[in-house]
Amino acid sequence: MNAIFHFIALYTCLLIPISGYFKRKKLKHVNEDKAKEKAYLLLHAVYWIAALPIILIDPSVFWVRHSLELSWLWHTLFVAALVYLLVFNVLPLILIRYNAELKEEAQLGYLKRQHTLPTTNRQHHLFVWVSITVGITEEVLYRGFLYNYGIELWGLSGIASAILVSAVFGLAHFTQGPSGIISSFIFGVVMSWLYFITGSLLLPILLHILYDLKIIAVQRALKEPITTNGPGSV
């Protein structure tokens, strides 16, 4: 059984990020709707190949079985990380409706990633299901499986395993650049904390899905005209 867990850990930490890198590279050079839709569909298989065996073999990963005894300082740091995520993800979504400069900056960022983001109605529908798949499987694999894997098979302490897994989660998003790695690390830390304080993966999964669906909300906001009677309007 340990051999299976070792393989899934290796697959999650290396093969999924590497396959994502080459898929993004291909989409950048083959900017076709069919290629993007195929990539979305293939992504389901890439993630479920690793997550489904874990769910079937060890469904207890959905619930915390190695709790953390955290001091007030750790809780304060985790709350600060949560506030950071809210400020830098929710607030810009509001402000780009009122501020032309922020909207232009967001549009430039979107254009740089347009080869991987949904642009047609069909792609938007597919992306919703991709967000659901990634939200479920990444939480199962990183917060559920890898956290317990670090403790039970490598002898790490709970906090060491949580931070290490969050770092691996951040590095797995290397295709998004340094800022993407850092924000993914912070996101991983917050999801780990929520996993521990709620006792299950339910809330992290729901928030992860919403986090990934944010891109659709951003796209809709970019299409709307600037509202002149709101905060930060120009």
Secondary structure by P-SEA (a helix, b strand, c coil): caaaaaaaaaaaacaaaaaaaaaaaaaaacccaaaaaaaaaaaaaaacccaaaaaaaccccccccccccccaaaaaaaaaaaaaaaaacaaaaaaaaccaaaaaaaaaaaaaacccccccaaaaaaaaaaaaaaaaaaaacccccaaaaaaacccccaaaaaaaaaaaaaaaaccccaaaaaaaaaaaaaaaaaaaaaccaaaaaaaaaaaaaaaaaaaaaaaccccccccccc
